[in-house]
């Protein structure tokens, strides 16, 4: 059979042109990353639309996709050459049935993690981090690296305990979640004073966007706890809205591309990444498609760093 070239406009839009495996029971031990969509935005407080992000990110990822590896000239390194990524489709959702959706995300992540495979979850609003973290109860203790404009430690609104404003508080309640680090926090109303006090009481480190602008990425990396395992949750509003406008809660004064990617590369050097999610992209505000393309490129670049550093730690 003639080898296909697979230019961006060709083929089925799986994430990064990965193979398809929608039956989680059929995931094999040679798989490194399982991509799972979580098209859920019922936790959104203001501007909805993040439920459409998994599909949009798959489409956007066709441009930066390099299914057979990608060469970085500035680092003189080939990334993702021997990394097997599969696209597992989406967790099943039913609109207005939050419990059904949360349960499915948790069970799907647990099925992936139980096979020793790293889950990459495409949200969805930030609510989806709650079931993802709950589904990682088999991987051991880990530190959450949280990039966001907002602290996400609220208890509301009202009696709502599962929503986009409280995934970090809910995660802190789990015995295997170590003190977290929150990066890029900024703006009035990110959370109340008691939320910040509670996060600090949990032992969390809070690094404000203004501090990164003033002191740089290396200073921020020194404040991240050194542990064996990390989980990354990237809220796209951690970026400045001048470069990522397509989000439900844009906040001025955010991070730029190199600040985010250099922080994430630094985390990849520190220890094993047990999973990651990318949340709060709302494609209905992405008129040019540029936000989706940049986020897809961020994810693929980070995956390259994660597995390159993992190979170096293994001495290969």
Helices and strands as residue ranges (DSSP letters): G 15-17, E 19-20, G 24-26, E 33-38, G 50-52, H 53-64, E 70-72, E 77-79, E 85-90, H 98-113, E 118-123, H 128-134, E 143-147, H 167-172, E 181-185, H 193-201, E 205-208, H 209-215, H 217-221, E 229-235, G 236-238, H 257-270, E 272-279, G 283-285, H 290-313
